[in-house]
Amino acid sequence: MISVKVKNIQWDRRDSYGCYIEEFNHYTGEVVPNPRWVNADQFCLSTGDAKFPFRVIDKDRVVGSDYVKKVEAKIRTISVPGSKPGQSYLVTLNGSNSSCTCIGFGFRKSCKHIGMAEELRD
């Protein structure tokens, strides 16, 4: 589990709201692989909620840049060839939270591509 202190995006316009706005948000969770639509200057943190499985956090809003460097060093992304010619999958290795972009991983939460990526990594 990782705790992150993030500058609240609403803080700069706090006078526009009818309620008290905290300057910082505190989030706790595991760093999870970024979907393709998440920018390189962002990372994802698990929430523990099935309807809202992760939140996207801007790295520049994290208070303390040392934390962001640790997050980047922990995750590796490797392209692995698929079974059909010209097909490849993106495997994200993040300790026990590895993932793959293949359809099989979406159903079973495991696939042969993760094992292939771990062999390529070594």
Secondary structure, DSSP 8 states (H G I E B T S, - for coil): -EEEEEE-TTGGGGGGSSS---SEEEEEE-EE---TTS-TTEEEEEEEETTEEEEEEEGGGBS-HHHHHHHHHH-EEEEEE-SSTT-EEEEEE-TT--EESSHHHHHHS--HHHHHHHHHH-
